[in-house]
Amino acid sequence: MSEFSSTETAAPAAAPPPPPQSSTSDTAAAPQPRLSNGDLRAHVARERQARQERQVRDSMRDLDGPTPEPGAAPPPPSPEPAVADDFPRFWKKEWASDWSNLPPELRARIRDRENERDAHINRTRGEFDQLRRLYEDNLRRAQEAEQHHANGLMQAFALLDAETDKAFADVKNMSPAELARLAVDNPEKYAAFENARRKLVQLAERATQIHGHRVQAQQQQAQEAAQQQKQVWDAWRAAQDREFFRRNHIADAKNFDKVRQDVVMPYLDEIGVSRELAAHYWNHVPEFRSVQLQQMFYDAARYRAAQKSAARALPVAKPPPQQPGSAHQQNGGPPNLEAVSMSEFVRLRDRGVGNRRER
Protein backbone atom coordinates (compact mmCIF):
# COMPACT_ATOMS: atom_id res chain seq x y z
CA MET A 1 0.00 0.00 0.00
CA SER A 2 2.94 2.36 0.56
CA GLU A 3 3.88 2.33 -3.08
CA PHE A 4 0.33 3.53 -4.05
CA SER A 5 0.29 6.30 -1.42
CA SER A 6 3.68 7.63 -2.38
CA THR A 7 3.91 11.01 -4.17
CA GLU A 8 6.09 9.49 -6.85
CA THR A 9 4.37 8.89 -10.12
CA ALA A 10 4.13 5.29 -11.13
CA ALA A 11 5.49 4.29 -14.50
CA PRO A 12 2.83 3.93 -17.15
CA ALA A 13 1.69 0.45 -18.01
CA ALA A 14 3.27 -1.11 -21.00
CA ALA A 15 1.24 -1.04 -24.22
CA PRO A 16 -0.24 -4.35 -25.30
CA PRO A 17 1.94 -6.19 -27.75
CA PRO A 18 0.95 -6.05 -31.40
CA PRO A 19 -0.69 -9.08 -32.88
CA PRO A 20 1.77 -11.55 -34.30
CA GLN A 21 2.42 -11.21 -37.98
CA SER A 22 1.99 -14.33 -39.98
CA SER A 23 5.09 -15.31 -41.90
CA THR A 24 5.17 -16.43 -45.46
CA SER A 25 6.01 -19.93 -44.33
CA ASP A 26 2.79 -20.22 -42.34
CA THR A 27 -0.19 -21.89 -43.82
CA ALA A 28 -2.25 -19.49 -45.99
CA ALA A 29 -5.42 -18.20 -44.36
CA ALA A 30 -8.75 -19.53 -45.50
CA PRO A 31 -10.14 -17.49 -48.43
CA GLN A 32 -12.97 -15.09 -47.66
CA PRO A 33 -16.32 -15.80 -49.27
CA ARG A 34 -16.71 -13.80 -52.46
CA LEU A 35 -19.58 -11.31 -52.68
CA SER A 36 -22.06 -11.49 -55.51
CA ASN A 37 -22.68 -8.63 -57.91
CA GLY A 38 -25.99 -7.80 -56.21
CA ASP A 39 -24.31 -7.58 -52.78
CA LEU A 40 -21.58 -5.35 -54.21
CA ARG A 41 -24.12 -3.02 -55.82
CA ALA A 42 -26.13 -2.82 -52.57
CA HIS A 43 -22.95 -2.06 -50.61
CA VAL A 44 -21.94 0.69 -53.04
CA ALA A 45 -25.47 2.18 -52.89
CA ARG A 46 -25.39 2.22 -49.08
CA GLU A 47 -22.00 3.88 -49.06
CA ARG A 48 -23.17 6.51 -51.58
CA GLN A 49 -26.33 7.23 -49.56
CA ALA A 50 -24.36 7.53 -46.33
CA ARG A 51 -21.92 9.92 -48.01
CA GLN A 52 -24.78 12.07 -49.31
CA GLU A 53 -26.39 12.15 -45.86
CA ARG A 54 -23.10 13.28 -44.35
CA GLN A 55 -22.79 16.02 -46.95
CA VAL A 56 -26.35 17.19 -46.22
CA ARG A 57 -25.69 17.21 -42.49
CA ASP A 58 -22.47 19.17 -43.00
CA SER A 59 -24.28 21.69 -45.20
CA MET A 60 -27.10 22.09 -42.68
CA ARG A 61 -24.56 22.45 -39.89
CA ASP A 62 -22.89 25.27 -41.78
CA LEU A 63 -26.23 27.01 -42.24
CA ASP A 64 -27.88 26.33 -38.88
CA GLY A 65 -24.87 26.12 -36.63
CA PRO A 66 -23.70 23.14 -34.55
CA THR A 67 -26.16 20.30 -34.05
CA PRO A 68 -27.29 19.97 -30.40
CA GLU A 69 -26.40 16.84 -28.54
CA PRO A 70 -29.14 14.18 -28.19
CA GLY A 71 -31.24 14.79 -25.11
CA ALA A 72 -29.99 18.35 -24.68
CA ALA A 73 -32.55 21.06 -24.19
CA PRO A 74 -33.13 23.27 -27.27
CA PRO A 75 -31.52 26.69 -27.06
CA PRO A 76 -33.87 29.48 -26.01
CA PRO A 77 -35.18 31.63 -28.86
CA SER A 78 -33.37 34.88 -29.41
CA PRO A 79 -35.28 37.76 -27.88
CA GLU A 80 -36.99 40.11 -30.30
CA PRO A 81 -35.47 43.55 -30.50
CA ALA A 82 -37.20 46.11 -28.35
CA VAL A 83 -39.41 48.46 -30.35
CA ALA A 84 -39.43 52.10 -29.38
CA ASP A 85 -42.68 54.00 -28.90
CA ASP A 86 -41.95 56.28 -31.84
CA PHE A 87 -41.01 53.40 -34.17
CA PRO A 88 -42.77 53.87 -37.56
CA ARG A 89 -45.60 51.36 -37.91
CA PHE A 90 -44.90 50.62 -41.58
CA TRP A 91 -41.29 49.69 -40.93
CA LYS A 92 -40.14 46.11 -40.43
CA LYS A 93 -39.41 44.95 -36.89
CA GLU A 94 -35.92 43.88 -37.97
CA TRP A 95 -35.10 47.58 -38.37
CA ALA A 96 -35.82 48.38 -34.73
CA SER A 97 -32.14 48.32 -33.77
CA ASP A 98 -31.26 50.60 -36.70
CA TRP A 99 -34.02 52.98 -35.65
CA SER A 100 -32.64 53.14 -32.11
CA ASN A 101 -29.18 54.00 -33.45
CA LEU A 102 -30.41 56.99 -35.47
CA PRO A 103 -29.90 60.50 -34.10
CA PRO A 104 -32.98 62.01 -32.43
CA GLU A 105 -33.18 64.83 -35.01
CA LEU A 106 -33.25 62.38 -37.92
CA ARG A 107 -35.81 60.21 -36.15
CA ALA A 108 -38.04 63.23 -35.65
CA ARG A 109 -37.83 64.18 -39.34
CA ILE A 110 -38.60 60.62 -40.46
CA ARG A 111 -41.53 60.44 -38.06
CA ASP A 112 -42.93 63.78 -39.29
CA ARG A 113 -42.55 62.62 -42.90
CA GLU A 114 -44.32 59.35 -42.12
CA ASN A 115 -47.18 61.27 -40.48
CA GLU A 116 -47.48 63.60 -43.48
CA ARG A 117 -47.63 60.64 -45.82
CA ASP A 118 -50.27 58.88 -43.73
CA ALA A 119 -52.34 62.07 -43.53
CA HIS A 120 -52.12 62.59 -47.31
CA ILE A 121 -53.12 58.98 -48.01
CA ASN A 122 -56.04 59.16 -45.62
CA ARG A 123 -57.18 62.51 -47.01
CA THR A 124 -56.97 61.28 -50.61
CA ARG A 125 -58.82 58.10 -49.70
CA GLY A 126 -61.56 60.12 -48.00
CA GLU A 127 -61.89 62.42 -51.00
CA PHE A 128 -62.09 59.47 -53.35
CA ASP A 129 -64.76 57.78 -51.23
CA GLN A 130 -66.74 61.03 -51.14
CA LEU A 131 -66.52 61.47 -54.92
CA ARG A 132 -67.49 57.83 -55.45
CA ARG A 133 -70.53 58.19 -53.22
CA LEU A 134 -71.48 61.44 -54.98
CA TYR A 135 -71.14 59.80 -58.39
CA GLU A 136 -73.22 56.81 -57.37
CA ASP A 137 -75.89 59.12 -55.88
CA ASN A 138 -76.06 61.26 -59.04
CA LEU A 139 -76.17 58.19 -61.24
CA ARG A 140 -79.01 56.76 -59.21
CA ARG A 141 -80.91 60.04 -59.40
CA ALA A 142 -80.36 60.33 -63.14
CA GLN A 143 -81.60 56.80 -63.68
CA GLU A 144 -84.67 57.47 -61.54
CA ALA A 145 -85.40 60.74 -63.41
CA GLU A 146 -85.00 59.02 -66.76
CA GLN A 147 -87.33 56.25 -65.65
CA HIS A 148 -89.86 58.81 -64.36
CA HIS A 149 -89.64 60.76 -67.62
CA ALA A 150 -90.13 57.58 -69.68
CA ASN A 151 -93.16 56.64 -67.58
CA GLY A 152 -94.59 60.16 -68.05
CA LEU A 153 -94.12 59.96 -71.79
CA MET A 154 -95.90 56.64 -71.96
CA GLN A 155 -98.77 57.98 -69.88
CA ALA A 156 -99.05 61.13 -72.06
CA PHE A 157 -98.95 58.99 -75.18
CA ALA A 158 -101.75 56.76 -73.85
CA LEU A 159 -103.92 59.76 -72.84
CA LEU A 160 -103.38 61.62 -76.12
CA ASP A 161 -104.07 58.48 -78.12
CA ALA A 162 -107.31 57.89 -76.22
CA GLU A 163 -108.43 61.52 -76.67
CA THR A 164 -107.55 61.39 -80.39
CA ASP A 165 -109.56 58.21 -80.85
CA LYS A 166 -112.48 59.79 -79.03
CA ALA A 167 -112.37 63.16 -80.81
CA PHE A 168 -111.53 61.85 -84.28
CA ALA A 169 -113.20 58.45 -84.30
CA ASP A 170 -114.67 59.15 -87.76
CA VAL A 171 -111.44 60.58 -89.18
CA LYS A 172 -108.65 58.18 -88.10
CA ASN A 173 -109.89 55.37 -90.37
CA MET A 174 -110.25 57.59 -93.47
CA SER A 175 -108.28 56.84 -96.60
CA PRO A 176 -105.78 59.41 -97.97
CA ALA A 177 -108.32 60.52 -100.59
CA GLU A 178 -110.97 61.08 -97.91
CA LEU A 179 -108.49 63.03 -95.76
CA ALA A 180 -107.64 65.25 -98.73
CA ARG A 181 -111.35 65.93 -99.29
CA LEU A 182 -111.73 66.67 -95.50
CA ALA A 183 -108.91 69.21 -95.72
CA VAL A 184 -110.90 71.05 -98.40
CA ASP A 185 -114.35 70.73 -96.84
CA ASN A 186 -113.44 71.18 -93.12
CA PRO A 187 -109.90 72.57 -92.79
CA GLU A 188 -110.27 73.30 -89.04
CA LYS A 189 -111.05 69.69 -88.15
CA TYR A 190 -108.34 68.40 -90.48
CA ALA A 191 -105.76 70.74 -88.86
CA ALA A 192 -106.75 69.59 -85.33
CA PHE A 193 -106.43 65.94 -86.40
CA GLU A 194 -103.02 66.49 -87.96
CA ASN A 195 -101.82 68.34 -84.84
CA ALA A 196 -102.92 65.50 -82.53
CA ARG A 197 -101.33 62.89 -84.80
CA ARG A 198 -98.05 64.88 -84.92
CA LYS A 199 -97.93 64.97 -81.10
CA LEU A 200 -98.48 61.21 -80.96
CA VAL A 201 -95.61 60.64 -83.38
CA GLN A 202 -93.29 62.94 -81.36
CA LEU A 203 -94.16 61.20 -78.09
CA ALA A 204 -93.60 57.80 -79.66
CA GLU A 205 -90.20 58.85 -81.04
CA ARG A 206 -89.17 60.31 -77.69
CA ALA A 207 -90.24 57.18 -75.83
CA THR A 208 -88.35 55.02 -78.32
CA GLN A 209 -85.24 57.19 -77.91
CA ILE A 210 -85.35 56.96 -74.10
CA HIS A 211 -85.87 53.22 -74.30
CA GLY A 212 -82.87 52.92 -76.64
CA HIS A 213 -80.71 54.94 -74.22
CA ARG A 214 -81.75 52.71 -71.33
CA VAL A 215 -81.00 49.56 -73.29
CA GLN A 216 -77.62 50.96 -74.35
CA ALA A 217 -76.77 51.91 -70.75
CA GLN A 218 -77.71 48.43 -69.54
CA GLN A 219 -75.60 46.82 -72.24
CA GLN A 220 -72.65 49.04 -71.34
CA GLN A 221 -72.98 48.14 -67.67
CA ALA A 222 -73.17 44.46 -68.57
CA GLN A 223 -70.05 44.78 -70.74
CA GLU A 224 -68.16 46.57 -67.95
CA ALA A 225 -69.20 43.90 -65.45
CA ALA A 226 -68.18 41.15 -67.88
CA GLN A 227 -64.83 42.89 -68.48
CA GLN A 228 -64.18 43.15 -64.76
CA GLN A 229 -65.15 39.53 -64.26
CA LYS A 230 -62.82 38.51 -67.10
CA GLN A 231 -59.94 40.45 -65.55
CA VAL A 232 -60.54 38.76 -62.21
CA TRP A 233 -60.77 35.35 -63.91
CA ASP A 234 -57.60 35.91 -65.95
CA ALA A 235 -55.67 36.99 -62.87
CA TRP A 236 -56.95 34.02 -60.85
CA ARG A 237 -56.17 31.38 -63.46
CA ALA A 238 -52.74 32.90 -64.12
CA ALA A 239 -52.01 32.61 -60.39
CA GLN A 240 -53.20 28.98 -60.42
CA ASP A 241 -50.97 28.18 -63.40
CA ARG A 242 -47.95 29.82 -61.77
CA GLU A 243 -48.50 27.83 -58.58
CA PHE A 244 -48.84 24.61 -60.60
CA PHE A 245 -45.60 25.35 -62.46
CA ARG A 246 -43.84 26.14 -59.18
CA ARG A 247 -44.96 22.91 -57.53
CA ASN A 248 -43.81 20.80 -60.46
CA HIS A 249 -40.62 22.78 -61.18
CA ILE A 250 -41.72 23.72 -64.71
CA ALA A 251 -39.66 26.58 -66.11
CA ASP A 252 -40.95 26.81 -69.69
CA ALA A 253 -44.73 27.02 -70.12
CA LYS A 254 -44.53 26.65 -73.91
CA ASN A 255 -42.79 23.29 -73.68
CA PHE A 256 -45.34 22.17 -71.11
CA ASP A 257 -48.13 22.86 -73.59
CA LYS A 258 -46.70 20.02 -75.69
CA VAL A 259 -46.69 17.77 -72.62
CA ARG A 260 -50.30 18.71 -71.95
CA GLN A 261 -51.29 17.85 -75.52
CA ASP A 262 -49.28 14.59 -75.64
CA VAL A 263 -49.97 13.25 -72.13
CA VAL A 264 -52.94 14.93 -70.44
CA MET A 265 -55.32 15.26 -73.39
CA PRO A 266 -55.02 11.57 -74.44
CA TYR A 267 -55.79 10.62 -70.83
CA LEU A 268 -58.95 12.78 -70.91
CA ASP A 269 -59.93 11.09 -74.17
CA GLU A 270 -59.54 7.69 -72.54
CA ILE A 271 -61.79 8.54 -69.58
CA GLY A 272 -64.49 9.96 -71.89
CA VAL A 273 -63.91 13.74 -71.71
CA SER A 274 -64.06 15.22 -75.22
CA ARG A 275 -61.68 17.93 -76.38
CA GLU A 276 -64.54 20.47 -76.68
CA LEU A 277 -65.80 19.75 -73.16
CA ALA A 278 -62.27 19.86 -71.75
CA ALA A 279 -61.64 23.25 -73.43
CA HIS A 280 -64.91 24.60 -72.02
CA TYR A 281 -64.06 23.40 -68.51
CA TRP A 282 -60.50 24.69 -68.81
CA ASN A 283 -61.53 28.23 -69.82
CA HIS A 284 -64.79 28.70 -67.89
CA VAL A 285 -64.99 26.40 -64.85
CA PRO A 286 -62.87 27.58 -61.89
CA GLU A 287 -62.80 24.19 -60.18
CA PHE A 288 -61.33 22.56 -63.30
CA ARG A 289 -58.59 25.23 -63.53
CA SER A 290 -57.63 25.11 -59.85
CA VAL A 291 -54.10 24.05 -59.00
CA GLN A 292 -55.42 21.05 -57.05
CA LEU A 293 -57.35 19.60 -59.99
CA GLN A 294 -54.52 20.41 -62.40
CA GLN A 295 -52.16 18.44 -60.18
CA MET A 296 -54.60 15.54 -59.94
CA PHE A 297 -55.04 15.25 -63.71
CA TYR A 298 -51.31 15.70 -64.31
CA ASP A 299 -50.36 12.94 -61.88
CA ALA A 300 -53.06 10.60 -63.19
CA ALA A 301 -52.03 11.19 -66.81
CA ARG A 302 -48.35 10.59 -66.05
CA TYR A 303 -49.21 7.40 -64.16
CA ARG A 304 -51.28 6.13 -67.09
CA ALA A 305 -48.48 6.99 -69.53
CA ALA A 306 -45.95 5.20 -67.30
CA GLN A 307 -48.17 2.11 -67.24
CA LYS A 308 -48.34 2.05 -71.03
CA SER A 309 -44.59 2.59 -71.35
CA ALA A 310 -43.91 -0.25 -68.91
CA ALA A 311 -46.26 -2.53 -70.81
CA ARG A 312 -44.47 -1.77 -74.07
CA ALA A 313 -41.08 -2.35 -72.43
CA LEU A 314 -41.85 -5.90 -71.25
CA PRO A 315 -39.23 -8.37 -72.57
CA VAL A 316 -40.32 -10.66 -75.37
CA ALA A 317 -40.02 -14.33 -74.56
CA LYS A 318 -37.36 -15.93 -76.73
CA PRO A 319 -36.93 -19.66 -77.44
CA PRO A 320 -34.17 -21.38 -75.48
CA PRO A 321 -30.85 -21.82 -77.25
CA GLN A 322 -30.43 -25.02 -79.27
CA GLN A 323 -28.27 -27.66 -77.69
CA PRO A 324 -25.24 -28.95 -79.65
CA GLY A 325 -25.43 -32.31 -81.40
CA SER A 326 -27.39 -33.80 -84.24
CA ALA A 327 -31.13 -33.42 -84.36
CA HIS A 328 -33.18 -36.59 -84.49
CA GLN A 329 -35.86 -36.72 -87.10
CA GLN A 330 -39.20 -38.15 -86.10
CA ASN A 331 -40.05 -39.48 -89.54
CA GLY A 332 -36.76 -41.20 -90.05
CA GLY A 333 -35.59 -38.85 -92.81
CA PRO A 334 -32.18 -37.20 -93.14
CA PRO A 335 -31.18 -34.96 -90.22
CA ASN A 336 -31.42 -31.18 -90.37
CA LEU A 337 -28.00 -29.94 -91.39
CA GLU A 338 -28.57 -26.53 -89.78
CA ALA A 339 -28.94 -28.04 -86.29
CA VAL A 340 -25.88 -30.35 -86.19
CA SER A 341 -22.35 -29.66 -85.04
CA MET A 342 -19.45 -29.05 -87.42
CA SER A 343 -17.98 -32.52 -87.03
CA GLU A 344 -21.34 -34.10 -87.68
CA PHE A 345 -21.78 -31.83 -90.69
CA VAL A 346 -18.45 -32.99 -92.15
CA ARG A 347 -19.38 -36.63 -91.56
CA LEU A 348 -22.77 -36.20 -93.24
CA ARG A 349 -21.20 -34.29 -96.10
CA ASP A 350 -18.78 -37.09 -96.78
CA ARG A 351 -21.69 -39.49 -96.87
CA GLY A 352 -23.49 -37.25 -99.37
CA VAL A 353 -26.56 -36.68 -97.19
CA GLY A 354 -26.76 -33.00 -98.02
CA ASN A 355 -26.56 -33.59 -101.77
CA ARG A 356 -29.32 -36.19 -101.72
CA ARG A 357 -31.48 -33.81 -99.68
CA GLU A 358 -30.93 -30.94 -102.09
CA ARG A 359 -31.82 -33.21 -105.03
Number of C-alpha atoms within 10 A of each C-alpha: 5 6 9 9 8 9 8 8 9 9 6 6 6 6 6 6 6 6 6 6 6 10 8 7 6 7 8 9 7 6 6 6 6 8 9 8 9 9 11 12 12 11 12 12 12 12 12 12 12 12 12 12 12 12 12 12 13 15 12 13 12 11 9 9 10 10 11 10 8 7 6 7 8 9 7 6 6 6 6 9 11 11 15 11 7 11 17 18 10 7 10 9 16 12 13 17 13 9 19 15 9 11 9 11 9 11 17 13 11 14 16 12 12 15 13 12 12 12 12 12 12 12 12 12 12 12 12 12 12 12 12 12 12 12 12 12 12 12 12 12 12 12 14 12 12 16 15 12 14 19 13 13 17 16 13 16 19 14 13 17 16 12 13 18 14 11 15 16 11 9 16 14 11 12 10 9 9 12 16 13 13 17 14 11 11 11 13 11 15 18 13 14 16 11 12 16 16 12 15 19 13 12 19 16 12 15 19 13 13 17 15 12 13 16 12 12 13 12 12 12 12 12 12 12 12 12 12 12 12 12 11 12 16 13 12 15 17 13 14 18 17 15 15 19 17 11 11 10 9 12 11 9 12 8 10 13 12 11 14 14 11 13 18 21 18 18 21 16 12 9 8 10 14 14 13 9 10 16 12 12 14 16 13 12 13 15 12 16 19 18 19 14 14 18 16 10 16 20 13 16 20 15 14 16 17 12 12 11 11 10 10 10 9 8 7 7 6 6 6 6 6 9 10 10 13 17 16 13 10 8 7 7 9 15 19 14 17 10 16 19 15 14 11 14 20 12 12 17 13 11 11 11 15 16 11 9 12 6 5
